[in-house]
Amino acid sequence: MTAAPLLSIRDLAVQYRTRRGTVDAVRGVGFDVRAGEVTAVVGESGSGKTTVAQSVIGLLPSNGRVTAGSVTLNERRLGTTELVGLPERRWRDLRGRCIGLIPQDPGNSLNPVQAVGKSISESLRIHGRPSRDEVRDRVHALLEQVGIDQPVKRARQYPHEFSGGMRQRVLIAAALANDPELIIADEPTSALDVTVQRTVLDLIDRLREETGTGVLFITHDLAVAADRADSVVVMRGGEVQESGPAAQVLANPASAYTKQLMADAPSFGRLVERETVVLAAGPAAVTAEPASATAGPASAAALVEVRDLRQVFGRGTDAFVAVDGVSFAVAPGTTHALVGESGSGKTTTGRAIAGFAAPTSGSVRVAGTEVTELRGGALRQFRRTTQMVYQNPYGSLDPRLSVGQTLAEPLANYRIGTGSRADRAERVAHALEVVSLPAEFAQRRPRELSGGQRQRVAIARALIVEPELVVLDEAVSALDVTVQAQILRLLARLQQELGLTYVFISHDLAVVRQISDTVTVLQRGRQVEHGATEDVFSNAQDPYTQRLIEAIPGASLTSGHWEI
């Protein structure tokens, strides 16, 4: 006889009360989570994934309520418990003790003025471990269990002294403190580098196998679900599109939406059919392939030339070498990627190219101009030819300005056009059209836009001054796979139509392989590999590059592990 599921969700419906009326966020959702298995709930933002997770742990926002359905927990210590309608007093017994939560953002989920050991111990004290020695020993054991060295020392340290991956391990330790049978992991690796992501996912897998814990895994990353989940639930618009064993759903998707998600996931295929872009006619034509794929002397055709770039922060014993001897060239009309883990020097290099940071030494030339020598008005004019698009579409736009005001601002700064209201309105409308947004968006403010729409506005702001070069700093890493695919297609189209050159900064190697012509791999500020993207990915020479490539999720499908 098959054991009852650890968690059973049946016909779940959730509503939110808003100023515009009632919103049905989840409708008729049902699936199971079994002990010792991972059930992944996948879908884009707004699909209802997190609402389902919040319903399971009783942490819906104050304007949300479960209007129908059942959520049943079959826990060995408390037996069968219906979670819908449970009083708060009972929830205090369940949260942390029977159900553990690993939240999404390791940067904001720990108290910055509280030592990590105390953060972990809170749940232990709430659920009846009164002895100080017992709590201390358990905290040290948990830190060691999640792979943090020197647990006694680390327990006394504060979150800012930990890397992102280590903070996420602390959150896992806190979730495991009372040996819960169910763990809810809400996008636990979306903000992490690919190698750190793999380490954290390996840790969750190992703990699940050792303890028999069931895992409800919320993610928009189908590649992660393919590698880690036993079962997959695909959600869209608050409803389940399809569900079942991961091998069945992802290898042979039945719904059109799942097929689209699979097509959009960069780990599973090449979305953008990249062709060699001819930049000149006749026998002397220059193609998108740079003349040199090495760090040697750049061709005269290169738009960007970086030579022996070095950036040191601080002085004396406090000096930190962020970039150390980086050199590469980028041909016009191509995309060059800078990849590596956090702290590898990617953004520092990108800021030097865009003229936002003066390097300690080395040379940066863009279209023949030595950027490191520019000052004052000359530097200001240079920034018209080289623009930057940042990672966070929620933080890069002024919330006080309308979209139209945001786009018109650089026109005024660089005195582009006649300066009349009609001319600027026409240019703003054209910029929105270029990024496939309707002209009426000029009247909206950032809070009225989705993440993908905000990023399109940020791209439009960069393009409205007609630059030659755009530096994109993790410009798609914060986006769902579907929106990410739309932005990547947009960037490819704009590059072909406008002849743009991109420097694309990313820790997502699957995206880099899809969009870039050439790539530089950075590790702790040093360039460990450089060349044509396909050459580097198919024949990586440096062990660090090999580890990055091996850590790309989605191997279950791309390796042929499952029959498609």
N, C-alpha and C positions, 0 to 999 in steps of 0.2 A: 504494500500500500504506500503510495507516494506521500511524503510528509507535507504537512500544510505549509504554504509559503510563509516566510518570515513577515512579509508585509503584503497586504492585499488592498488594492485600490479599485473601487467599483463605482462607475457612473458619477465620478466626481464633477461637481459644478461649483465655480467660484465667481462671485461678482465683486466689482469695485464701485463705490459711490464717488462720482466726480462732479465738478461744476456743470458739466455738459450732460449729466444724467448717469444712468447705470450702465456699466460696461461688463459684458459677459467675458471674463478673461479665460475661463476654462469651462468646457462643456463635454460631459459624458466620457471623461477619461478613466480608463481602467487598465491595470497591469499588475504583475506580481514581482516581488523581489525575494529570492530564495537565499537561505543561509549559505555562506561560502561562495556566493556568486556575485557578479557585477551586472546590474541592469543600468544601461545608459539611456538617458532621455536626451535626444538631440533635436535641434531646430534652431531657427534664427531668433534674434531678439523679438520679443512680443509674442512668441509662440506659446507661452504658458509654462515653460520648463521650471523656472524658479518659483512661480506661483504654486505649482504642484508640490515642490520641495517644502515651501513654507507651510503649506496645508498639512503636510505629514508631520512637521515638528511643531505645529501650533504657533507659528510666528508670522502670520499674515499681517500686513499693515492695518492700522486702525480703521481704514475705510474699506477693508476687504472682509468678505465672509463666505463661508461654505454654504451654498444654498441647497445642495442635494448631494446624495451619494454617501459612500462609506469608505473609511480608511481604517483597516484593522491590523493591529500589531500582535503577532503570536510570539510572545517573549517568554523564555523559559522560567524567569523568576516571577513574573507577574501574571503569566497565562495570557489569554486572549483579551485584548483591550480595544474597544472602539474609540478611536481618537477624535472623531467629529463630535463636537459639543462637549468635549472633556473640560471640566472646570480647571481654572488656573492652579489650584492647589494640587491636583493630580499631575498636571504638566510639570510641576517642580520636581516631582518624583521621577518622571520619565526622562526629561531632558538631561543629557550628560550621563545619566545612569544607564538607560536603555537605548537611547538614540543619541549618537554623537554627530556634531556638525563640523565640517571643514569648510570655512567660508572662502570666498573667491580671492579677496585682495589681502595678501600678507602684509602689505604696507600700512593698511588702515584697520586691521582687525586685532591688533595688540595694543594695549595701553602703553603709550610712549614713556610715561613716567613711572612705570611699574616693571620691576625685574621679571624676566620671562618665567622664572621658577614660580613666582607668586601667581602669575597668570594661569599657569598650569594647575597650581594647587587649589584654586578657588573651587573647582568642581569637586575635588576630593573632600574639602571641608564641608561643602553643602550636603554631600551625600554620606556623611558619617565617618570620616577618618579624623577623629579629634586629636590623636597623638601627633605632636609636632614632629617627632622623630620619624614616625610612620609616614607622614605626608612628605617630609624631606626625602626619605629614601625612595619613595614611589616616584617623585619628580625626577630624581637622578636616574632611576631605572628607565623611566619613559624617554628621557633625553638620549640615553644610550641606545634604547630600542630603536629610535628613529634615526640613529646614525650620527649623532652630534658628539664629537670628541670632547674630552674634559668636561663631563656633565656637571661636576661640582662647581667648577669655575663659571661655566656658561650659565648656570641657573641664576647666578648673581648679576649677570649682565642685562643690558637693556636692548629693546628691539633695534635701535639704530646701530648697534654693534654687530648685527647679524646681516648676512646677505639675504636677498629675496628668497632664495631656495631654502636657507636655514630657517627663516621666519615661517615659511610654509611647513617645515618639519615640526616647528614648535606648535603650530596650530593642529597638526596631526597628533602630536603627543597629547595636547589638551583634549582632543576629541576621544582619544583612547583611554583617558585616565581611569575611568570606571568600568573598563571592559564592556562597552555597549555591544549589543548584538547587531545593531543597525547603524551604519555610518552613512550620512548624507554628505556627499562631496559636491559642492556647488561651484563649478568652473575652477577647480583647485589649482590648475596649472596654466590658465590662459595668459597670465602675466609673466611667465617664466621662459627663459631661454630653452632651446630644444634639449640640451644636455641636462640641464637642471630639471626640466619637465620629465625626462626619462627617469632620472634618479628618484623623483618624488612618486611617479607612477609605479616604479619597481618596488618602492617601499610599501605603498598601499597594497600591491599585489601580494607581497611577502607576508604582511600582517594579516591579510584576509585568509591566506592559505594556512597560516599558523593558528589562527584563532577561530576560523569558521564564520567570521563576521560577514554579513550581507552588506553590499554597497549599492546605494542609489547614486549614480554618477550623472550629474547635470553637465552637459557640454554642448558647444556648437561645433566642435571639431570631430568630424566623422572619422578622420584618420586615427585619432586617439580611441574612439569607440570601437573601430575595427580591430585594433590591436589588443584592447583590454577588456571588452565587455563580453559576457556570455549571452545577454539578451539586449535588444535595442528597441526603443520606443521612439518613433519619429513623430514630432508634433509640429503643427502649423495652425496659426490663428486660434489657439486654445483647444484644438481637437487632435486626436490621434490619427495620423495618416496611415500608418501601418506599424506592426510590432511583431516580434518573434525572435528566434535565435539569431545572433549577430551574423553568423555565416549565411543564413538564409536571406535576411533582410538586405544586407549590404552587398552580397554577391549577386543576388537576383532580385533587385527591388521591384515591387509591384506597382507602387504609386508613382505618378509623374513627378510629384514633388521630391520624393527620395531620389529619383533618377537625376533631377536637376541638382540637388545637393551633391550627389556623387560627381556630376560633371563639373561643378564649381569648385570642388575641393582640389587644391593644387597638388596634394600628395598623390592623387589618383589619376592625374592626366594633365596634359598641356592644354590649357584653355585658349591661350592666345597663339594662334599660328603665326610664328615669327618668320618673316621673310627678309632676305638681304635687301636693304634699302639703298637704292642707287641715288647718290647725292650729286652726281655730275654726269654729263653726257659725254659720249665719245670714248676713245681708247684710254684716256687718262682718268676714267671714272673712279671715284673713291667710294668704297662700299662701307656698310655698317661695321664690318670687321676691322678692328684697329690694325695698323700696320705692324705693330709689335705686341705680342702677348706676354712679353717679359717686362722686367722692371728696368730695362736698358733705355737708351736714348729714344725719345719719342719721335714719332713721325711728324713731318711738317703739317700733316693733315689733322693732327690732334687738336681738339678744342680745349681739352683740359690736360695739363701736364703737372704732375706732382712729383717732386724730386727731394729725396732725403728729408722728408718732413719730420720735425721733432718738436714735441710740445712737453714742457716741464712745468709743473705747478709747484709752488713753494720753493724754499731755499734750504741749503745745508742738509742737515739730517732729516728735515721734514720734506725734502724734495720728492715729488712723485712724477715719474716719467709716464705720461699718458700715451704718447705716440713716439715711436723710436725708429727713424730711418725708413719711413714708408714712401714708396715710389710707384707710380703707375701713370698711364695715359688713357684718355678717353676720346675716341673718334667722334666727329659730329654725327648727330642723328642716331646714336646708339645709347644703350643703357649699361652703365658700369655699377656693379653691386659691391658694397662693403659689408662683409658678414663677420660674425664672431659673437661671443658671449658678452653679457653686460660687463663693462669695464675694459673691453678690448681696444677702445680708441676709435670706434666707428663714428660716433657723433662729433668727437673732437676734430677728426679729419674733415667731416662734412662742413662743420662751422668754419674751419680755416679756408676751405674752398669757396664758401659763400661770403667770405670777408667779415665774419662776425667775431673772429678770434685771431689775434696776431700770433703765429707760431714762434717758438723759441729760435728755431733755425730752419733752413730749407727753403724751397721755392715752390710757389703755387702760381701757375700761369693759366689764365682763362682767355681764350681768343687773343693770345699774344700779350695780354696785360699781366704784369707781375702784381698779383694781388697783395702780397706782403708789403709792398712799398706804397700802397694807396693810403691817403689820409684825407680828411675833411670832405670837401665837395667832390673830389675825384672818387673817393670810396662810396659816397652817396650815389653818384651816377652809375658806378659799377653795379650796385645792387639792383638797378633796373634790369641789367642783362642777366643777372644770376639771382634767382629767387629760391626760397626755402619753404617746404611744406612740412609741418610738424606732425608728431604722432597722434596727439590727443585732439580729436575734432571738437571735444567739449570744452577744452581749455584754450584753444588757439583763436577763438572768435570773441570779440568784446560783447558781452551780453546786453550792454546798453545801446548798441547800435543795431539798426536794421541791416538786413543783408545788402540792400542797396547802398547804405552809408558805408558799410565795410568795403564794398567793391569800389566805391567812388573815392575813398580816401587815398589810395596810391595814385589815382589820376591827378588829384590835387597836389600831392607831394612832388610828383615829377612833372607837373604842368603839361600833362598830355591832353591833346585836343584843344578846342577853343576855350574851354573853361565854362561854357554856358551850361545851364541846367539841362537843356534839351540834349546837348551833345553828350554829357555825362550819363544821362538816363539811357541814351541809345547804346553807349558803350557798355553800360552795366547789363542791359538786356541781352546784348550780343555775348558777353562773357557767360551769362547764365545759360544761354542757348548752347554755347560751346561745350559746357559740362552737362548738357541734357537736363536742365532745370527750367521750368516755365518762368516767364518774365514776371509774373505776379509774386514770385518768391522774394523779389526786391523789397516788398513791404513787410515781410516777416522778420521776426527776431530769432536768434539761435535756439531759444528754448522751444520754439514751435517746429523745429526740424529734427529728423532722425539723425543718428550718427553718420550714416552714409551720406545724407543730404548735406550735413555740416562739412564733411570732408570734401564734397564737391565744391562747396562755397570756398573753402580754403584753397583748393586747386584753382578755382576761377580767379581768386584774389591774386594768386601768383602769376597767372597767365595774362591778366588784363594789361600788364605793362609790357607785354610782348618780349619776354626774356628769350635768351638762347639756351640757357642752362637752368634746370630745376633740380635742386637737391631735396630728395624726399626722405625724411628721417622717420623710419618706422611708420610710414603714412597709412598703411593698411593693417597694422598689427592689432589695432583695437576694434576691428570690424568683424562682423559675422561673415561666414564663408561666402554667402550669396552676395552680400554687399561688397565684400572684398573683391569678388570676381567682377562685379560691375565696375568698380574703380580701376581694376587692372585692365579691363577691356577699354575703358575710357582713356587711360594713360597710353595704351598702345595705339589707339586711334588718333589721339592728339599728336603723338610723336610722328606718325606717318603723315598726317595732314599739315603739321606746322614745322616739321623738321627739328623737333626739340631733342636736346640731349639730356639724359637723366643720370644723376648719381643717386643710387637707390640703396639706402641704409636699412638693413634688416637682420634679425636673428632667425627668420623663417626661411630655411634653405629650400623648402618646397616652392615657395613663392619666387625666390631668387632664381631657381632653375627655370621657372616658367617665363620670367619677364626679362632677364638680363642677357646681354651678349658676352660680357666679360665680368670677371669677379676677382676681388682681392680678399683673402682670408686673413683676419687679424686675430692675434692672441696676445693679450697683455701688452698691447701697443706695438707689437712687432708684426711685420708682414711675413706670414709663413707659407703662403701660396698665392699664385697669381696666374691668370691666363684666361683663355676662352672658357665660358661657363661649362659647356658640355665636356671639354677636356678635363677640367678640374673635377667635375662630378663623376665622370666615368673612370678617371684614372688619377685619383688623389694621391699625392706623394707623401704629404706630411701626416704623421699619426694624428695630430689634432684635427685636421680636415677630415680624415677618415672617421674619427669619433663623431664629429658633427653630422656627417652624412648618415652614419649608422643609427644615429638617434632620431632621424626624421620618422615620425609616426606614419602608419599606413602600410607597413611592410606586409601585413597579413593579406592584403589584396594585391599590391604591386608586385610581390614576389611570386605570385601564383599559388600561395598557400591555400587559397580557396579557389575553387573552380567558378569562373564567371560565365 
